Amino acid sequence: MKTSIARTLKTTTALAAAAGLTILGAGAASAHVSVDPASTSEGGFSQLTFRVPNESETAKTSKITVTLPTETPFTSVSVKPMDGWKAEIKEATLPKPVEVEGATITKAAASVTWTADAAHQLSQHEYQTFSISVGRLPKAGTTVTLPAAQAYTDGTVVNWNQPAVEGQAEPDKPAPSFVTTAPAGEHGAHGAAAETPAAEATPASATSPAAGDSNVLGWAGLVAGLLGLAAGVAALLRTRKTAGN
């Protein structure tokens, strides 16, 4: 009986250790700048939330710049204010004029930059989310790529600008991106829902946890359960050993 309990304890401990390693691997794989769109519907508005982790062990993140598309430019861009971070939208002349809903667009927002004051720079093992409201989204099936440049206090700049290629492994520094979908609602892109920027229609999306955070929390719960089981088995083993003596 004692041998069986000892074997069970050893197996449980090994499972807990393996789960812990899995969590570390998942965290490493998801530690990059990403974007979470509240909506991807063609012709509509959307709140885009960028998740920016600090990856340096020696410096703080002081600035993040997101480059906006020029081939399918947004005609409307607004920034959600954040304490301790100054946001700046820069416009630029497009490489070539673009027709958007019957209007010819020659200039559009080209980038958004957030700069932190000294008290709000991101330290080691911290992350922050940055949100903008944009519209209108291009036709369904368009990949909207939003390269980001992350600046650190030691002068280092990490460019998250590598495109993801279907069927290939994720690059080391993938550019945040998403793919647009068919117009939402029975009225399509011109319906009432599409007329309202996502930042106003769905304010809760700015505080919703990213999918990567949910996965990590799930694994953390699993490890906690396994460690609790291991502790229980160990206590039972000690009790039986004491009773046997």
Secondary structure, 3 states (H helix, E strand, C coil): CHHHHHHHHHHHHHHHHHHHHHHHHHHHHHCCCEEEECCCECCCCEEEEEEEECCCCCCCEEEEEEECCCCCCCCEEEECCECCEEEEEEEEEEEEEEEECCEEEEEEEEEEEEEECHHHCECCCCEEEEEEEEECCCCCCCEEECCEEEEECCCCEEEECECCCCCCCCCCCECCEEECECCCCCCHHHCHHHHCCHHHHCHHHHHCCCHHHHHHHHHHHHHHHHHHHHHHHHHHHHHHHHHHC
